[in-house]
Amino acid sequence: MMNRNFCMDGRQRVKWIRSLAAAAAVVLLLALISCGTVHRSVVVLPDVPGAKYIGSKECEQCHDKLCRDFATADHARLIAEGPNARNVGCESCHGPASLHSESGGEVKPPYSFTAGRPSATSFGAQPPLNSARSTEKVCFQCHPNARGQFELPSHHPVPEGRMSCTACHSPHKGSIVRGGSTSLLSENGACLGCHPAQRGPYVFEHEALREGCTTCHTPHGSVNAKMLKVRDANLCLRCHFQQVSGGKILIGGSDHSLRLQQGTCWTAGCHEAVHGSRVSSSLRF
């Protein structure tokens, strides 16, 4: 009787060990999946009547330099499900290019932003060329969040057609954000190209410029004036530590209790030189 119970306990022990091993395998598999890095973004390609997808390799025959640089672009990581899944980076933005390729470039791709002869209609007439804002319409198909930000009260003049997404973004080479990644000074250069008054040089610079313009501004649009992330003194207090002592609000060791009630730091007559100053270390002028 004791031997039988011992055998039963042994069997249960084996089952328990097997269950534990299976659970450990599942946990390990989930850990591997969760720690994996996804380098691709799935897109849904638009259907255009009469045109087929031919792959980015066909584009290299005429656009060799663009295709060579495009290998490093963020947009090169786009894929789609089905037979069009490979090498579809170019056509994910420009549409199926079979007619464009077969005509030797005479017929423009469905979404084209460069010179070329538009395709004729069934009546032989040529439709008008797409406006410059067509570029933004194509971008907004995959970036609806940017479209919403451009509808906010303070925004770059992209919806008005006075500015293009490609002024700040490079769709064909490297990072989609010009001067992005670790090149913060280059990123500022993209902004300062249109805002030279903020370039300096300054005797006393605002250290926030070293972190990038987007430290204080939202590049697409904001509910606040000048596309600021915060409309009041809380924008400055994100970096400038405040301390309450003896009923006083100290910022930089100076009492700001009454000053904070007079308005924002840059409109209350104090720190007006928010980007930098040539005469005041406190950015007063």
C-alpha positions in Angstrom: 0.0 0.0 0.0 2.8 2.4 0.8 4.6 1.5 -2.5 1.4 2.3 -4.4 1.0 5.7 -2.8 4.7 6.4 -3.4 4.2 5.6 -7.1 1.1 7.8 -7.3 3.1 10.7 -5.7 5.9 10.1 -8.2 3.5 10.4 -11.1 2.0 13.5 -9.7 5.4 15.0 -9.2 6.3 14.2 -12.9 3.1 15.9 -14.1 3.8 18.9 -11.9 7.3 19.2 -13.3 6.1 18.9 -16.9 3.4 21.6 -16.3 6.0 23.8 -14.7 8.3 23.3 -17.7 5.5 24.1 -20.2 4.6 27.3 -18.2 8.2 28.3 -18.2 8.4 27.8 -22.0 5.4 30.0 -22.5 6.8 32.7 -20.3 10.1 32.6 -22.1 8.3 32.8 -25.5 6.3 35.8 -24.4 9.5 37.5 -23.1 11.2 37.0 -26.4 8.2 38.4 -28.3 7.8 41.4 -26.0 11.5 42.3 -26.1 11.7 42.0 -29.9 12.0 45.2 -32.0 9.7 45.8 -34.8 11.4 47.4 -37.8 8.4 47.4 -40.2 5.1 49.3 -40.4 2.2 47.6 -42.2 0.3 49.8 -44.6 -2.8 49.4 -46.8 -2.0 50.2 -50.4 -4.6 52.2 -52.4 -6.2 50.6 -55.4 -6.0 52.7 -58.6 -8.1 51.4 -61.6 -5.9 50.4 -64.5 -2.6 50.5 -62.6 -0.6 47.7 -61.0 2.1 47.5 -58.4 5.5 46.7 -59.8 7.8 47.1 -56.8 10.5 49.6 -56.1 13.1 47.7 -58.1 11.6 49.0 -61.3 12.0 52.6 -60.0 15.8 52.1 -59.9 16.0 52.1 -63.6 15.4 55.8 -63.8 15.6 57.0 -60.2 18.8 55.3 -59.2 20.1 58.0 -56.8 16.7 58.4 -55.1 16.4 54.6 -54.7 20.0 54.3 -53.4 19.3 56.9 -50.7 15.8 55.5 -50.0 17.4 52.4 -48.6 18.2 54.3 -45.4 14.9 56.1 -45.2 12.3 55.5 -42.5 9.7 55.1 -45.3 11.6 52.2 -46.8 10.3 50.1 -43.9 6.7 50.1 -45.1 5.3 46.7 -46.1 1.9 45.4 -47.1 0.1 42.1 -46.9 -0.2 39.8 -50.0 1.8 39.7 -53.2 2.7 43.4 -53.0 4.5 43.0 -49.7 8.0 43.2 -51.0 9.8 46.4 -52.2 6.7 48.5 -52.2 8.2 51.6 -50.4 8.0 54.0 -53.4 4.5 53.0 -54.4 3.2 53.3 -50.8 3.2 57.0 -51.4 3.2 57.4 -55.2 0.7 54.7 -55.9 1.0 51.8 -58.4 3.5 52.8 -61.1 2.9 50.3 -63.9 1.5 52.9 -66.3 4.3 55.3 -65.4 7.0 52.6 -66.1 5.4 51.4 -69.3 5.2 54.9 -70.7 8.8 55.6 -70.0 7.8 58.3 -67.5 5.4 60.1 -69.8 2.4 59.2 -67.6 2.7 60.4 -64.1 2.2 58.1 -61.1 -1.2 58.3 -59.5 0.3 60.5 -56.7 3.0 62.5 -58.3 4.5 65.8 -57.1 7.1 66.4 -59.9 7.0 67.3 -63.5 5.5 64.9 -66.1 2.8 64.6 -68.6 -0.6 63.8 -67.0 -2.6 60.8 -68.4 -5.3 61.6 -70.9 -9.0 61.0 -70.2 -11.3 58.9 -72.4 -12.1 62.1 -74.3 -8.5 62.9 -75.0 -8.4 65.9 -72.7 -5.7 66.2 -70.0 -6.9 66.7 -66.5 -5.4 69.7 -64.6 -2.3 69.0 -62.6 -2.6 68.3 -58.9 -2.1 71.3 -56.6 0.9 71.5 -54.3 -1.3 70.6 -51.4 -1.7 67.1 -52.8 1.6 66.3 -51.1 0.0 67.0 -47.7 -3.1 65.0 -48.6 -1.0 61.9 -49.3 1.0 62.4 -46.1 -2.2 62.8 -44.1 -3.5 59.3 -45.3 -0.9 57.7 -42.9 -0.5 60.6 -40.5 -4.0 61.7 -39.4 -2.7 62.9 -36.1 -0.7 65.5 -37.9 -3.8 66.5 -39.9 -5.6 67.1 -36.6 -2.8 69.2 -35.2 -2.8 71.4 -38.2 -6.4 72.2 -37.5 -5.5 73.8 -34.1 -5.6 77.6 -33.8 -1.8 78.1 -33.9 -0.1 76.0 -36.6 2.4 76.1 -39.5 0.7 77.3 -42.7 0.5 73.9 -44.3 -3.3 73.8 -44.7 -3.1 77.2 -46.3 -0.7 75.8 -49.0 2.1 78.2 -48.0 4.3 75.4 -46.7 4.9 71.8 -47.5 5.6 68.8 -45.2 8.8 68.2 -47.1 10.1 71.5 -45.8 10.7 69.8 -42.4 10.6 66.1 -43.3 12.8 64.1 -45.7 10.7 61.3 -47.1 13.5 59.8 -49.4 16.6 59.7 -47.2 17.5 58.9 -43.6 15.3 60.0 -40.7 11.9 61.3 -41.6 12.7 64.3 -39.4 15.4 66.5 -40.9 18.3 66.5 -38.5 16.6 64.2 -36.1 18.0 61.5 -33.9 21.0 62.8 -32.0 21.7 65.8 -34.3 19.8 68.3 -32.2 21.7 71.3 -33.5 20.9 70.2 -37.1 17.2 69.8 -36.0 17.3 73.4 -34.8 18.8 74.4 -38.1 15.7 73.2 -39.9 13.6 75.6 -37.7 16.1 78.5 -37.9 16.1 78.4 -41.6 12.7 80.0 -41.5 13.1 81.8 -38.2 16.6 83.5 -38.5 15.8 86.1 -35.8 16.0 83.3 -33.2 19.4 82.1 -34.4 21.7 84.4 -32.5 24.5 84.3 -31.6 23.8 85.5 -28.1 26.1 86.6 -25.3 23.6 84.9 -22.9 21.8 82.0 -24.6 18.8 80.2 -23.3 20.0 76.7 -22.5 16.7 75.3 -23.7 17.8 75.9 -27.3 20.4 73.2 -26.8 17.6 70.7 -26.2 15.8 71.7 -29.4 13.0 74.0 -30.4 10.5 71.3 -29.7 11.3 71.6 -26.0 8.8 74.5 -25.9 7.0 74.3 -29.2 4.8 71.7 -30.9 5.9 71.7 -34.6 2.5 71.0 -36.2 0.1 72.9 -34.2 -1.1 73.9 -30.7 -4.1 75.5 -28.9 -1.6 78.0 -27.5 -0.1 81.1 -29.3 3.2 80.6 -31.1 2.6 76.8 -31.0 3.8 76.7 -27.4 3.2 73.5 -25.4 1.9 75.4 -22.4 0.4 78.9 -22.4 1.5 80.2 -19.0 4.4 80.2 -16.6 4.1 76.4 -16.2 6.1 76.1 -19.4 9.1 77.7 -17.8 8.6 75.8 -14.5 9.0 72.5 -16.3 12.7 73.2 -16.3 13.2 76.0 -13.7 12.7 74.5 -10.2 10.5 76.4 -7.8 10.7 76.2 -4.0 8.2 77.4 -1.4 9.9 78.8 1.7 8.5 81.1 4.3 5.3 81.7 2.3 7.4 82.8 -0.7 7.8 81.1 -4.1 11.5 81.1 -4.9 12.8 80.5 -8.4 16.5 80.7 -8.9 16.8 81.9 -5.3 14.6 85.0 -6.1 11.2 85.7 -4.7 8.6 85.3 -7.6 5.4 85.4 -5.5 4.1 88.6 -6.9 5.8 88.3 -10.3 3.9 85.1 -11.2 0.7 87.0 -10.7 1.6 89.5 -13.4 1.5 87.1 -16.3 3.7 84.7 -18.1 7.5 84.9 -17.6 7.9 86.4 -21.1 5.0 88.8 -21.1 5.2 90.2 -17.5 8.2 92.5 -18.5 10.8 90.2 -17.0 12.3 87.5 -19.2 11.3 88.9 -22.7 14.4 87.6 -24.5 13.2 83.9 -24.3 15.7 82.7 -27.0 18.7 84.6 -25.8 20.0 88.0 -24.8 23.1 90.1 -25.6 23.0 92.2 -22.5 21.2 90.3 -19.7 22.1 87.0 -18.1 18.5 86.8 -16.9 17.2 87.1 -20.4 15.4 90.4 -19.5 16.1 92.2 -22.8 
